[in-house]
Amino acid sequence: MEEKEKKTTAKAKKAKNIHAGHRERVKKRFDTEGLDHFSEHNVLELLLFFAIPQKDTNELAHELLSHFGTLSAVFDAKPQELAKIVGKNAARLIKLVLPVARKYFLDRENYTRTFNKVEDIGEFCVNYFMGRDDECAVLLCFDCKMKLLAIVTVAEGSVNECKIDHRKICETALLHNASVIALAHNHPSGSANPSDADYFSTNTLKDILDGLNITFADHIVVANRDYYSFTNSKLFHTFN
């Protein structure tokens, strides 16, 4: 019995050494190459190293991809679904990736960029909503030269709905002394096509802002990496 235990311990140590060596090789590969040549499962395997100290994360990475289908679907998955496969700590780490990327993007922009066309606002909003699971609406406030003054959350809701308060939008625009504003909200579980409520709300808000002498540059609806622009749809023309 004692001899059998020794053999089991020896096998466990050998397996641990193999995994340790493999982890170091993967880390060194990242140090020298970055992620460009990593396959999807290698990306997840490397990430899981930092939440799961000893277990073989290669197998878990394959399981994640098999269950969710793609790398992006893994990062978009609900934390409770991820936790069923990799545990709570690793699920937290995976769910941290997109919010950190969003914070990085906004910090790098540093509110110094000038928005010269509708597409600038749309692309900015796509990155702003990256990783958001619930629907929310934000107001982008600009000066007369289209430099960003502030981004303010004006509504938050469930995965399917958030109610936009026109009074709050106007008060926020006036508070930040905005000459131009753009409204943006996301559809986390649908397409970027506006709803009937979006059309009605946009037209009503434009009339109110016209009375305050504030230019309504656009209303952007974001879904995944796509967006819908009311200005580009020619529903109203405000952007030169």
C-alpha positions in Angstrom: 0.0 0.0 0.0 2.8 2.4 0.9 4.6 1.6 -2.4 1.4 2.4 -4.3 1.1 5.8 -2.6 4.7 6.6 -3.4 4.1 5.8 -7.1 0.9 8.0 -7.1 2.8 10.9 -5.5 5.6 10.5 -8.0 3.2 10.6 -10.9 1.5 13.7 -9.5 4.8 15.5 -9.1 5.8 14.5 -12.7 2.5 15.8 -14.1 2.9 19.0 -12.1 6.4 19.5 -13.5 5.1 19.0 -17.0 2.4 21.5 -16.6 4.8 24.0 -15.0 7.2 23.6 -17.9 4.3 24.0 -20.4 3.1 27.2 -18.7 6.5 28.8 -18.8 6.9 28.0 -22.5 3.5 29.5 -23.3 4.3 32.6 -21.2 7.7 33.0 -22.9 6.0 32.7 -26.3 3.7 35.5 -25.4 6.6 37.6 -24.2 8.4 37.2 -27.5 5.5 37.0 -30.0 2.5 38.6 -28.4 -1.0 37.1 -29.1 -1.0 37.5 -32.9 0.0 33.9 -33.6 -1.9 32.4 -30.7 -4.9 30.2 -31.5 -8.2 31.0 -29.7 -7.7 28.2 -27.2 -4.1 29.3 -26.5 -5.4 32.8 -25.7 -7.8 31.4 -23.2 -5.3 28.9 -21.8 -2.8 31.7 -21.1 -5.5 33.9 -19.5 -6.6 31.0 -17.2 -3.1 30.5 -15.9 -3.6 33.6 -13.7 -6.8 32.3 -12.1 -6.2 28.6 -11.9 -2.7 27.9 -10.5 -2.2 24.2 -11.0 -4.9 22.6 -13.2 -4.4 21.9 -16.9 -6.1 25.0 -18.5 -5.6 23.8 -22.0 -8.4 21.3 -21.6 -10.6 24.0 -20.0 -9.9 26.4 -22.8 -11.1 23.8 -25.3 -14.2 23.2 -23.2 -15.1 26.9 -23.2 -14.8 27.1 -27.0 -16.7 24.0 -27.5 -19.5 25.2 -25.2 -19.8 28.8 -26.4 -18.5 28.4 -30.0 -16.1 31.4 -30.4 -13.6 33.4 -28.5 -15.8 36.5 -28.6 -18.8 34.4 -27.3 -16.7 33.3 -24.3 -15.9 36.9 -23.4 -19.6 37.9 -23.9 -20.9 35.0 -21.9 -22.7 35.4 -18.5 -20.4 35.0 -15.5 -22.6 32.3 -14.0 -22.3 30.2 -17.2 -18.5 30.6 -17.3 -18.3 29.7 -13.6 -19.9 26.3 -14.3 -16.9 25.4 -16.5 -13.9 27.3 -15.0 -15.0 28.4 -11.5 -15.9 31.8 -10.1 -12.4 33.3 -10.0 -11.6 32.4 -13.6 -15.1 33.6 -14.6 -14.3 37.0 -13.0 -11.0 37.2 -14.8 -12.6 36.5 -18.2 -15.4 39.1 -17.5 -12.7 41.6 -16.6 -11.2 41.7 -20.0 -13.7 43.8 -21.9 -14.4 46.4 -19.2 -10.6 46.9 -18.9 -10.4 47.3 -22.7 -13.2 49.8 -22.5 -11.5 51.8 -19.7 -8.2 51.7 -21.7 -10.0 53.1 -24.8 -11.7 55.9 -22.9 -8.5 56.8 -21.0 -6.5 57.0 -24.3 -9.1 59.2 -25.9 -8.7 61.5 -22.9 -11.5 63.7 -24.0 -9.1 65.5 -26.4 -10.3 64.1 -29.7 -12.3 66.2 -32.2 -15.2 64.5 -33.9 -15.3 65.6 -37.5 -18.0 63.3 -38.9 -20.9 61.1 -37.9 -18.7 58.0 -38.3 -16.4 59.3 -35.6 -19.2 59.3 -33.1 -20.5 55.9 -34.2 -17.1 54.2 -33.9 -16.5 55.8 -30.5 -19.8 54.5 -29.2 -19.2 51.0 -30.4 -16.0 50.9 -28.3 -17.8 52.7 -25.4 -20.4 50.0 -25.1 -18.0 47.1 -25.4 -18.7 44.4 -22.8 -21.9 46.0 -21.6 -24.6 43.4 -20.8 -27.4 45.7 -19.8 -29.0 48.4 -21.9 -28.0 52.0 -21.0 -28.1 55.4 -22.6 -25.3 58.0 -22.5 -25.2 61.6 -23.5 -22.0 62.9 -25.3 -21.6 66.6 -24.8 -19.5 68.6 -27.2 -18.3 72.2 -27.5 -18.9 74.2 -30.7 -15.7 72.8 -32.2 -16.9 69.2 -31.6 -14.4 68.4 -28.8 -15.8 66.0 -26.2 -16.6 67.7 -22.9 -18.3 64.9 -21.0 -20.0 61.5 -21.3 -22.8 61.1 -18.9 -25.1 58.0 -18.3 -28.6 59.3 -18.5 -30.5 56.0 -18.3 -30.0 52.4 -17.3 -32.3 49.4 -17.6 -32.6 45.7 -18.1 -31.1 43.7 -20.9 -34.0 44.7 -23.1 -35.1 48.2 -22.1 -34.1 51.6 -20.6 -36.3 54.6 -20.4 -34.8 57.9 -21.6 -35.8 61.1 -19.6 -35.7 64.1 -22.0 -35.6 66.5 -19.1 -32.5 64.8 -17.6 -30.8 65.0 -21.1 -31.5 68.7 -21.4 -30.4 69.5 -17.8 -27.2 67.5 -18.4 -26.4 69.3 -21.7 -27.0 72.7 -20.0 -24.9 71.7 -17.0 -21.9 70.9 -19.2 -22.5 74.0 -21.4 -22.8 71.8 -24.5 -23.2 73.4 -27.8 -23.8 70.0 -29.5 -24.9 66.7 -28.1 -25.2 63.1 -29.3 -27.3 60.5 -27.6 -26.3 56.8 -27.7 -27.7 53.6 -26.3 -27.1 49.9 -26.8 -29.1 46.9 -27.7 -27.2 44.1 -25.9 -29.4 41.3 -27.0 -30.6 42.4 -30.4 -29.8 44.3 -33.6 -28.8 47.9 -34.0 -32.1 48.7 -35.7 -34.1 51.3 -33.7 -37.4 50.5 -32.1 -40.6 52.5 -32.7 -39.9 54.0 -29.2 -36.4 55.1 -30.4 -37.9 56.9 -33.4 -40.5 58.7 -31.3 -38.0 59.6 -28.5 -35.4 60.9 -31.0 -37.9 63.2 -32.8 -39.3 64.5 -29.6 -35.9 65.2 -28.2 -34.7 67.0 -31.3 -37.7 69.4 -31.1 -36.9 70.2 -27.4 -33.2 70.8 -28.1 -33.9 73.0 -31.0 -35.8 75.3 -28.6 -32.7 75.4 -26.3 -30.4 76.2 -29.3 -28.4 73.0 -28.7 -27.5 71.0 -31.8 -28.6 67.4 -31.8 -25.7 65.8 -33.8 -27.0 62.2 -33.8 -28.6 59.3 -32.0 -26.5 56.2 -32.2 -27.8 52.7 -31.4 -25.1 50.1 -30.8 -25.4 46.3 -31.0 -22.4 44.1 -30.8 -19.8 45.8 -33.1 -22.5 47.4 -35.3 -24.3 50.7 -35.0 -27.2 52.6 -36.5 -27.0 56.4 -37.0 -30.1 58.5 -37.2 -28.2 61.2 -39.1 -26.8 58.7 -41.7 -30.3 57.4 -42.1 -31.3 60.9 -43.2 -34.1 61.0 -40.6 -32.7 64.4 -39.6 -29.7 66.5 -40.8 -27.5 68.2 -38.3 -23.9 67.2 -39.0 -21.9 69.2 -41.5 
